[in-house]
Amino acid sequence: MIAKNLKCKELDTLFDFLEKNRLFNGVILLSEKGQTLYKRAVGKRTNIEQHSNDSIFEVASISKSFTAMAVMILVEENKLKLDDDLKFFFPYFPYKNITIKNLLNHTSGLPDYMEWFEKAINWNHNKIATNKDVVNYLGDEKPEVLFQANERWEYCNTGYVLLAEIIEMVSKMRFGEFLEKRIFEPLNMFNTSTYSQFLDDEIEKFSLGFIYNWAEDLYKLPNEIEEHKYVYFLDGIKGDGGIKSTVDDLSKWERAIYNNDLVSEQTKESIITPFYFNGDTSGEYCPCLHKTLGGYGLGWKIEDHPKYKKIVLHDGYWAGYSSGLISYKDSERAIIMLNNFDYTDIELNKTPHLLALALESILFGGKADLQEFEQLIYV
């Protein structure tokens, strides 16, 4: 109890500082052994409303972990195989020897669809694209692969959009419906959905993403800024992002990585085991929390830390939002960060990473170094 109180006191000091200096705007949750240690809401949910602990955020690429779980559920039901070829589902694609597993672990070599759609000459930016449009782009434009499958690792949103389409083909359900019936409802994640901000009716307690000018204390919606208008015209695309959730629901999801009956123990272990190239077991190719390079499993980043042991994590970014779910498997501790301020200052956008490291230090009995945050303000 004393250790818990000391941690909470240290967390209060940190977030009092961050709130006073406008360096965090969102909701945070830390847990130990599946129990909430600390939870706090800071700042604006909308122009006129403040955050509450149950505010709903865009979680961006954390969504990939749900897509991967949906695939593995279908694999266990013998409706999919990891070595199924992409051409089986999209026979008109020009790509050879790309499998489901390549899509899951970012070794397909497919180009990222976002670059093509961001060019107004290719796509009408007043029209909201969907997964079908990404499929049509690949089938009609036939962009070349960046490399042959399994040659190297490169993060690719396109693969997860295709996985969402494959899930629909195989399950005969809409992607969002499959996630709801097979993942969200069984885990009592009742505030999690594939809600589209610009296509669907507004949901309660949804947090608007803001582009924030810290020096002038001014904030705008991303769709009001030319370089961020993709939040509108890519709003209908799912699988690589698009899930909306709360810190409490994501805490349930974090526990489910290890303690649920959605899939077998063997499958759960395969999800959080990094992919290795040509027998190299270093697993150092994917950007993670501490090392420049870590590994990637199926929808999760994996880091083997000398002090904290196995860390299973994913971060997410979408204009106006940043998110992080960090799970310390061996000590059963977790950090969940949901933020709806995206700073115009490049230095200040280092805050989420610094915050994750500060929270980790406190979670394991240390202290946060406020000077690191002060340096961002007073440079």
Protein Blocks (a to p, Z undefined) as FASTA:
>chain_A
ZZmmmmmmmmmmmmmmmmmnopagcdddddeehiafbdcdehjfblmbccdfkbccdekj
mmmmmmmmmmmmmmmnopacfklcfklmmmmbcbehiafklmmnopnopacfklmmmpmk
lpcckbccdfklmmmmmmmnopacfbdehkbccddfklmmmmmmmmmmmnopafklmmmm
mmmmmnopakbcfbdfklmccdehiacdddddfklopacdfklpmklmmmmmmmmpghja
opacdfklmmmmmmmmmmcckbcfklmmmmmpccdeehianlpabacfklmbdcddehia
cdddfklopadddddddehiacdddddfknopadddddfbdcfblklmmmmmmmmmmmmm
mmnopacdfklmmmmmmZZ
